Amino acid sequence: MPPLHLYVNYPDKTPCFDTVSQALASLPPVETAPQSFPCAQEYNITPVMIHIAPGFYEEQIVVERPYVSFLGEDAASTVLSYHLGASEIMEDGSKRGTFRTASVRISAHDFTAKNITIQNNAGFGHTVGQAIALYADGDRLLFEDCRLLSSQDTLFTAPLPPAAVKPGGFTGPGEHKPRILGRQLYRRCFIQGDVDFIFGGATAFFEECTLFSKMPDDRKPPESPADEEIYGYVTAASTPKEVSFGYVFTRCRLISDCPPHSIYLGRPWREWAKTVFISCELGAHIHPAGWQDWQKPHGHFYYGEYDSHGEGAALCTSDPASCHAVQKRAAFSHRLTAKEAALYTTENVLGAPDGWHP
């Protein structure tokens, strides 16, 4: 069936809306369907294309309908923004918490966003707490040529782990929802943050993305290498034990305004975390060890690299036997062989069980 086209802030288009939330609210409800949708036609769901004109949209957005696409003209000039932080005190005296801060929350399958900036401008994590820009909860989610901007916890790739470590830790819209093991693809996106700014349990593939580890503007770099300090972590996966793939980064570029050796590639939010970097350029900000175990059992989580290059890479060729590493990676991490690295394709990582190939 042909998609329904809606327009936001396009005076010459009909129907036209002032905000993205208004456009979403105008859509007819969709009957409850299975957690995985083989195709829109089978459930009589009309795909919706929401065209968003350049502008700054200050609104908290929630998408709960499958087969919705956000289409911007240019990510730099089409900005969806909000400003909630986890440390904010609610009316009942409790803290807002991480999972009620998202500027944009996707809670549906088959969502696409292109040429859009999604940001949380609440402030830096050490002052306002976690501040999610994008909360992505669903299967077959695609983000192309987008920018995701915040400080701590920029991108949450749901699902949540089965249980929180502390009571109330998961307070928010996903706390009591079924944990859907979704697949997500981020292609040519710019993702900015500091502490654990890509985190969660989804199988997520990052292709040709730029990952910018941000220095909080009110903190100064150490005056000498002896004053080395850790400023953040790029990832904190919580991959379920039974899932084969967690985070996969291919041909990505990792940059930063932080000092050398002050950022780890990742640490395990939960003990079976899985993260690999393949053919990525790593800046000097990456710590020589690469990975931190966060006091989780070795042998459970899986961290690997293949063909890393740049100042933050362990200096190895594709053959581990020929490695002449100047920077020593953590002993629990893996240097993938060419055969192992060849398994991490979009087809293998995202294709099952329905052949999804965006």
C-alpha positions in Angstrom: 0.0 0.0 0.0 1.3 3.5 -0.7 2.7 5.4 2.3 0.8 8.3 3.9 2.9 11.5 3.6 2.6 14.1 6.4 4.6 17.4 6.5 5.9 19.4 9.5 6.4 23.1 9.0 5.9 23.0 5.2 3.3 25.7 4.5 2.7 24.5 1.0 2.1 20.9 1.9 -1.1 19.2 3.0 -1.6 17.9 5.6 0.8 20.1 7.4 1.6 20.4 11.2 3.5 22.7 13.4 5.2 20.0 15.4 6.2 16.3 15.0 4.1 15.3 18.0 1.0 16.9 16.3 1.7 14.8 13.1 2.0 11.6 15.2 -1.2 12.4 17.1 -3.1 12.8 13.9 -2.5 9.1 12.9 -5.3 6.6 13.3 -4.6 3.9 16.0 -3.1 0.6 14.9 -4.6 -2.6 16.2 -2.3 -4.7 18.3 -0.2 -7.0 16.2 2.5 -9.6 17.0 5.9 -8.3 18.4 7.5 -9.0 15.0 5.8 -7.8 11.8 6.6 -9.8 8.6 5.2 -7.0 6.5 2.9 -4.0 6.8 0.4 -5.3 4.3 -0.3 -8.4 6.2 -1.6 -6.4 9.2 -3.2 -3.6 7.0 -0.8 -1.0 8.4 -0.2 2.0 6.2 3.4 3.2 6.3 3.7 6.9 7.3 6.4 9.3 6.0 6.7 12.4 8.2 8.7 15.1 6.3 10.3 17.5 8.7 11.4 20.9 7.4 14.6 22.5 8.7 14.1 24.1 12.1 14.6 23.6 15.8 11.8 21.5 17.4 11.7 21.7 21.2 9.5 18.8 22.1 9.6 15.4 23.7 8.6 12.9 21.0 7.2 9.4 21.4 6.6 7.0 18.5 4.4 4.1 19.3 3.1 3.2 15.9 5.0 0.8 13.5 6.1 1.7 10.0 6.8 5.4 10.7 9.7 7.3 9.0 11.1 10.7 9.9 12.7 12.4 6.9 14.7 15.6 7.3 16.4 17.6 4.6 19.7 18.0 6.4 20.7 16.8 9.9 22.6 20.0 10.7 19.5 22.1 10.2 16.7 19.7 11.3 16.9 19.4 15.1 14.6 17.5 17.5 15.6 18.5 21.0 14.5 18.3 24.6 16.2 19.0 28.0 15.5 16.4 30.8 18.2 15.1 33.1 18.1 12.1 35.5 18.9 14.1 38.6 15.9 16.4 38.2 13.5 16.2 41.2 10.0 15.2 40.3 6.8 16.5 41.9 6.7 13.5 44.3 10.2 14.2 45.5 11.8 11.4 43.5 14.5 11.7 40.9 13.5 11.5 37.3 15.9 8.7 36.6 17.6 7.8 33.3 14.8 6.2 31.4 12.4 9.1 31.6 14.8 11.6 30.1 14.7 10.7 26.4 14.1 13.5 23.9 12.9 11.0 21.3 11.6 7.5 22.3 10.9 4.9 19.7 8.6 2.2 21.0 7.6 0.4 17.8 9.0 -1.7 15.0 10.1 -0.7 11.5 11.0 2.9 12.3 13.4 4.9 10.1 15.0 8.3 10.5 17.1 10.1 7.9 18.9 13.5 7.9 17.7 14.3 11.5 19.5 15.6 14.6 18.2 14.2 17.9 19.6 15.8 21.0 19.2 16.2 24.7 20.6 19.6 25.8 20.0 19.2 29.6 23.7 19.6 30.3 26.7 17.6 31.3 26.3 14.3 33.0 28.2 15.1 36.1 25.8 18.0 36.9 22.4 16.9 35.5 22.8 13.1 35.5 22.1 10.8 32.5 20.3 12.5 29.7 19.2 10.2 26.8 18.8 11.8 23.4 17.4 8.6 21.6 15.6 5.7 23.3 15.4 3.1 20.6 13.1 0.2 21.5 11.9 -2.0 18.7 12.9 -4.3 15.9 14.2 -3.3 12.4 15.1 0.3 13.4 17.2 2.3 10.8 19.0 5.6 11.3 20.9 7.1 8.4 22.9 10.3 8.2 21.6 11.3 11.6 23.2 13.1 14.6 22.7 12.0 18.2 23.9 14.5 20.7 24.1 14.5 24.5 26.5 14.0 27.4 26.0 10.9 29.5 23.9 8.0 28.0 23.2 9.6 24.6 21.8 6.5 22.9 19.9 3.7 24.6 19.5 0.7 22.4 16.7 -1.2 24.3 15.9 -3.7 25.7 16.6 -3.1 29.3 18.3 -6.0 31.2 15.8 -8.3 33.0 16.2 -6.6 36.4 17.7 -3.5 37.8 20.6 -3.7 40.3 18.9 -1.2 42.6 15.2 -0.7 43.2 13.8 2.0 40.9 16.7 1.9 38.6 14.6 1.2 35.6 11.7 3.5 36.4 10.2 4.6 33.1 8.2 3.5 30.1 10.1 0.3 29.5 10.3 -1.0 33.1 7.4 -3.4 32.8 7.4 -4.0 29.1 8.4 -7.4 27.5 12.1 -7.3 26.6 12.0 -7.3 22.8 15.4 -8.3 21.3 15.4 -5.9 18.5 17.9 -5.2 15.6 19.1 -1.7 14.8 21.3 -0.2 12.1 23.1 3.2 12.3 24.6 4.2 9.0 26.8 7.3 8.6 25.6 8.8 11.9 27.5 11.2 14.2 27.1 10.1 17.9 28.4 12.4 20.6 28.6 11.8 24.4 30.9 11.1 27.3 30.1 8.3 29.8 28.7 5.1 28.4 27.1 7.1 25.6 26.0 4.0 23.6 24.4 1.5 25.9 21.8 -1.3 26.0 20.9 -4.8 25.0 20.0 -4.6 21.3 21.8 -6.1 18.4 23.1 -2.9 16.8 25.3 -2.4 13.7 27.1 0.8 13.3 28.4 1.4 9.8 30.7 4.3 8.8 29.7 6.3 11.9 31.7 9.0 13.7 31.8 8.6 17.5 32.8 11.7 19.3 33.8 11.3 23.0 33.1 14.7 24.4 35.1 16.5 27.1 32.8 18.3 29.6 33.5 22.0 29.1 34.0 22.7 32.8 36.7 20.1 33.2 40.3 20.7 32.3 42.6 18.0 30.8 45.5 16.9 33.1 48.6 19.0 33.0 50.9 16.1 32.4 50.6 12.4 31.5 51.3 11.5 35.1 47.9 13.0 35.9 46.1 10.6 33.7 42.3 10.5 34.3 39.5 8.4 32.7 36.9 10.7 31.1 34.5 8.1 29.7 33.5 5.0 27.8 32.2 4.7 24.3 29.9 1.7 24.9 28.2 -0.2 27.7 26.4 -3.2 26.2 24.1 -5.5 28.1 23.7 -8.2 25.5 21.5 -11.1 26.6 23.4 -14.3 27.1 21.5 -16.2 24.4 22.1 -13.5 21.7 25.0 -14.1 19.3 25.7 -10.4 18.4 25.7 -7.2 20.5 27.3 -4.1 19.2 29.2 -4.2 15.9 31.2 -1.2 14.6 32.6 -1.3 11.1 34.6 1.4 9.3 33.8 3.9 12.0 35.9 6.8 13.2 36.5 7.5 16.9 37.5 11.1 17.7 37.5 13.3 20.8 38.6 16.5 22.5 39.7 14.5 25.5 43.4 13.9 26.5 45.3 10.8 25.2 44.5 7.5 26.8 41.4 8.8 28.7 38.6 6.9 27.0 37.8 3.2 27.0 36.1 1.5 24.0 33.7 -0.2 26.3 32.8 -1.8 29.6 30.0 -4.4 30.3 26.8 -3.0 31.7 25.8 -6.7 32.1 28.1 -9.6 32.2 27.4 -11.1 28.7 28.1 -7.9 26.8 29.4 -8.3 23.3 31.1 -5.5 21.3 33.5 -5.6 18.4 35.3 -2.9 16.3 36.2 -3.8 12.7 38.4 -1.7 10.4 37.8 1.4 12.6 40.0 4.5 13.1 40.8 5.0 16.8 42.0 8.4 18.0 44.7 8.9 20.6 42.1 9.3 23.3 41.5 5.6 23.4 43.2 3.9 26.4 45.9 1.4 25.6 44.0 -1.4 27.4 41.0 -0.6 25.1 38.5 -2.2 27.4 37.5 -2.2 31.1 35.8 -5.2 32.8 33.6 -3.2 35.3 34.2 -6.1 37.8 32.3 -8.6 35.6 33.4 -12.2 35.2 36.1 -12.7 32.6 35.0 -15.2 30.0 31.4 -14.1 29.9 31.6 -10.8 28.0 33.2 -10.6 24.6 35.3 -7.7 23.3 37.2 -7.8 20.0 39.0 -5.8 17.3 40.1 -6.4 13.8 42.2 -4.1 11.6 42.1 -1.2 14.0 44.2 1.8 12.9 45.0 5.2 14.1 46.9 6.5 17.2 44.6 4.6 19.6 44.9 1.2 17.9 46.9 -1.7 19.1 49.5 -1.8 16.3 48.6 -5.2 14.7 48.1 -6.3 11.2 45.1 -8.5 10.3 47.2 -11.6 11.4 47.4 -11.7 15.2 50.7 -13.7 15.0 52.3 -10.6 13.4 51.2 -8.2 16.1 53.9 -5.8 17.3 51.7 -4.0 19.8 53.1 -0.9 21.4 49.8 -0.4 23.2 48.8 -3.4 25.2 45.1 -4.3 25.1 43.3 -5.9 28.0 44.2 -9.6 28.3 40.5 -10.6 28.2 39.9 -8.9 24.8 40.3 -10.6 21.4 42.2 -9.8 18.2 39.9 -11.3 15.6 41.3 -13.2 12.7 40.2 -12.4 9.2 38.0 -15.4 9.2 36.3 -14.3 12.5 35.9 -10.7 11.3 34.2 -11.9 8.1 31.3 -13.1 10.2 30.4 -9.6 11.2 28.4 -8.5 8.1 25.0 -6.8 8.1 23.5 -10.0 6.6 24.8 -12.2 9.4 24.3 -9.8 12.3 20.9 -8.3 11.3 19.4 -10.8 8.8 17.9 -13.5 11.1 15.1 -14.5 11.3 13.4 -12.7 8.4 16.2 -11.6 6.0 16.1 -7.9 7.0 18.6 -6.1 4.8 18.1 -2.3 4.9 
